[in-house]
Amino acid sequence: MMFLLRSAAPSAPTSVDVKAVRRTPAIVSNGAGKTDYFCIGEAEDIAALRTEGWEVLELRDGWYADDHGGGIAIFGHGKYWEVRATPFTVKESVGAAASSKPSSDTAAGEHVNVRGAIFGV
C-alpha cells in the first residue's frame, strides 16, 4: 500500500521505502516548508509512524503530481499505484495492470478484452 508522509524533516525515516518526493503543495493548510514522501508499507508501518509522531496520510484513488511533470497514480481503492515520469510514462508500478497476462485460451484472430488486459478489470 502507498501512503504519504508529510514532514518538515530533511528526509523520511530509513524504515520506509520512499518511491517519490515532492514539495507539499501551497494549497495545503500548514504545508509551507514541508515535503511529501510517497512511501510503501503496510498498515502496521503506518501505525508505527503515527506513534512516532509522523504526519501520515492514506492516499485515495487519483493523481498526485510531483515537481517534475510526473507523479503518482493511485487506483483500485488505493491498492494499486504507479510512479510516472510523465502522465503517460510509467516508471514503476504495482497492481493488476502490471501483472495481468493475456488469456491463454485466446485463439488467433479472436477479440481481446483490451480493458481487462490493460487495466485488469
C-alpha positions as CSV (number, residue, x, y, z in Angstrom):
1,M,0.0,0.0,0.0
2,M,1.2,3.5,-0.8
3,F,0.9,6.3,1.7
4,L,2.1,9.9,2.1
5,L,4.4,11.0,4.8
6,R,4.4,14.8,5.2
7,S,7.2,16.4,7.1
8,A,9.5,19.4,7.6
9,A,12.4,17.0,8.2
10,P,15.1,16.9,5.6
11,S,14.4,13.2,4.9
12,A,12.0,10.4,5.6
13,P,12.8,7.7,8.2
14,T,15.0,4.9,6.9
15,S,12.4,2.4,7.9
16,V,10.2,3.2,4.9
17,D,10.6,2.6,1.2
18,V,10.3,6.1,-0.5
19,K,9.1,5.9,-4.2
20,A,8.7,9.7,-4.9
21,V,9.3,13.1,-3.3
22,R,7.7,16.5,-3.9
23,R,7.3,19.8,-2.1
24,T,4.0,19.9,-0.3
25,P,1.6,21.9,-2.5
26,A,1.0,25.5,-1.4
27,I,-2.8,24.9,-1.2
28,V,-2.3,22.5,1.7
29,S,-3.1,24.0,5.1
30,N,0.1,24.2,7.3
31,G,2.1,22.8,4.4
32,A,4.6,25.6,4.0
33,G,8.2,24.3,4.1
34,K,7.1,20.7,4.2
35,T,8.0,17.8,1.9
36,D,5.7,14.9,0.8
37,Y,7.3,11.5,0.7
38,F,5.3,8.8,-1.2
39,C,6.1,5.6,0.7
40,I,5.3,1.9,0.5
41,G,4.3,-0.1,3.6
42,E,1.7,-2.0,5.4
43,A,-0.9,-0.9,8.0
44,E,1.5,-1.8,10.8
45,D,4.1,0.6,9.3
46,I,1.6,3.4,9.2
47,A,0.6,2.8,12.8
48,A,4.2,2.8,13.9
49,L,5.0,6.0,12.1
50,R,2.0,7.7,13.6
51,T,3.0,6.5,17.1
52,E,6.5,8.1,16.4
53,G,4.7,11.4,15.7
54,W,5.0,11.5,11.9
55,E,2.2,13.0,9.8
56,V,0.9,10.1,7.7
57,L,-1.9,10.4,5.1
58,E,-3.5,7.4,3.5
59,L,-3.9,8.0,-0.3
60,R,-7.2,7.8,-2.2
61,D,-7.7,7.0,-5.8
62,G,-6.4,9.8,-8.0
63,W,-3.4,11.6,-9.4
64,Y,-0.8,13.2,-7.2
65,A,1.6,15.4,-9.3
66,D,5.2,15.7,-8.4
67,D,7.5,18.7,-9.0
68,H,8.9,17.4,-12.3
69,G,5.9,16.8,-14.6
70,G,5.2,13.3,-13.4
71,G,3.5,12.0,-10.3
72,I,1.8,9.1,-8.6
73,A,-1.4,7.4,-9.9
74,I,-3.4,5.6,-7.2
75,F,-6.3,3.3,-8.2
76,G,-8.2,0.2,-7.1
77,H,-9.3,1.8,-3.9
78,G,-5.7,2.6,-3.0
79,K,-4.5,-0.9,-3.5
80,Y,-2.6,-0.3,-6.8
81,W,-0.1,2.5,-7.7
82,E,2.1,3.8,-10.5
83,V,5.1,6.1,-10.3
84,R,5.1,8.1,-13.5
85,A,7.8,10.2,-15.1
86,T,5.1,12.0,-17.2
87,P,1.3,11.5,-17.1
88,F,1.8,8.8,-19.8
89,T,5.1,7.2,-18.9
90,V,5.1,4.6,-16.1
91,K,8.5,4.2,-14.3
92,E,7.3,1.7,-11.7
93,S,4.0,0.1,-10.7
94,V,2.2,-2.4,-8.5
95,G,-1.2,-3.7,-9.3
96,A,-3.5,-5.5,-11.6
97,A,-2.4,-3.8,-14.8
98,A,1.3,-4.6,-14.0
99,S,0.6,-8.3,-13.5
100,S,-2.2,-9.0,-16.0
101,K,-1.5,-11.5,-18.7
102,P,-3.4,-12.2,-21.8
103,S,-5.7,-15.2,-21.6
104,S,-4.1,-18.4,-22.8
105,D,-7.4,-19.6,-24.3
106,T,-7.5,-16.7,-26.8
107,A,-7.1,-18.2,-30.3
108,A,-5.5,-16.3,-33.1
109,G,-7.9,-13.8,-34.6
110,E,-10.2,-13.7,-31.6
111,H,-11.1,-10.5,-29.9
112,V,-9.2,-9.5,-26.8
113,N,-10.7,-7.7,-23.8
114,V,-8.4,-4.7,-24.0
115,R,-9.8,-3.1,-20.9
116,G,-9.0,-6.3,-19.0
117,A,-5.6,-6.6,-20.5
118,I,-4.6,-3.0,-19.8
119,F,-6.5,-2.2,-16.6
120,G,-7.0,-5.6,-15.1
121,V,-10.8,-5.2,-14.9
